[in-house]
Amino acid sequence: MATDADDPQSGGGFNPPVPTQRGGPDYGRFVEAVRTLQDLARSADAPDDVVTHAADLIEDVNRLLAPYEADEWHSPSGRRMDLPNRGNIMQVPVDLTITEAGRVGGTARFRRFHLGRNGAVHGGALALLFDSLLGFAAFKLSGSTRQRTAFLHVDYRKIALVEKELLVDAGIDRVEGRKIFVTGRLLDGDTVLCEANALFLKLLPGQP
């Protein structure tokens, strides 16, 4: 009989996701449809009967998917390397590359779902972006595949607007043993909207 000791995910270990094509060719369309639903849930001012009908349809979809709920190691979400954000709907949509200067650069676009107030991105969504962006930089630029956020500090300089393409930039400041110090910026053209710095700690074998 298999035990927890036989499962490398059970007793700890920050294991990289195993790539998959589960979900098929329409998984990206599925993820985008869910994102659009989130946007419309924030923005739609529909008649009561339309909201009732929409709630019925969403509950039908929930019942359709419920029998197939899987743990994080078997769900396609986060493991579809062919899709933006690996098919993870929680992340802020980004397009990232490694630059010739040895940094991470690219674009980010916050959606209506990420709205705080008065057209501005919610501060928590900005922190989510930086945790993902700086973690990606720590992983890609240091070669370490197993680390977790030890701290994340965000300085909010100017309002970041939803539904606008923004620029991101990140790089490693230094590495001290198991410590990876990373900084990053969110920009609108040449204007810095937010800056962040973080410490990522390389995990020891077996650490969750």
Steps between C-alpha positions, in 0.01 A plus 500: 500500500631848412577733788572869534870414493453368146360833382766771459232768534364375833777551753638827368716605213423798279479300180486675162174437311507213255401629153179360355266534205200395708198714421568473130516770234212699652650540849635845412155600374352362824739710711426813297126441535537476879705822505233677294233370737694649791520833315128500427416405857674825601356715222157378388195699613244250374126469572404275788370225273825498301701466822272214608549326165876554513518358854308192382740451208809541719363251752442259210867540399609443860302176509653398166857548623463386863545125434841572346652705782867401543790594725759754386733230367240364256296806400613661172486844667857615558642217288410609147839637403368586153257759641551843661543471877512121447120508478463631856206742520611641838804675356497844340534451121863565401731439205858461624838447334864491606668815366847532352597684819428185701177630653132415468292738292159503342145622529214467746133583457271519799140418415174643630502217755803666665326835548535669837325835462485791256667311216800397710638152548439360849816517711478131581496414130818706455666304780385176335662611175830576671508175695457312174734725296783504753460129570527432127815715485652320799432164337605583145805712577648303790436149373342405833179302449386494864454820698228681690429864575656608830385861469351729238496881526304712251528878461192643330618808310212582263160360406511197271195477276311184415458392139821669385820336378779575746869411508679286756870465576675285760844371588712344771694746713711240675511142626630421849504129564137391500374860477398650164437876510284622211360839394246597239293783355164556335502781245266692272744596227786669686289575809563273798168401658627255761829362622554185701777308667487149633702228662457145377648218704630186331338201664689214658421145385156399628388848597139564387 
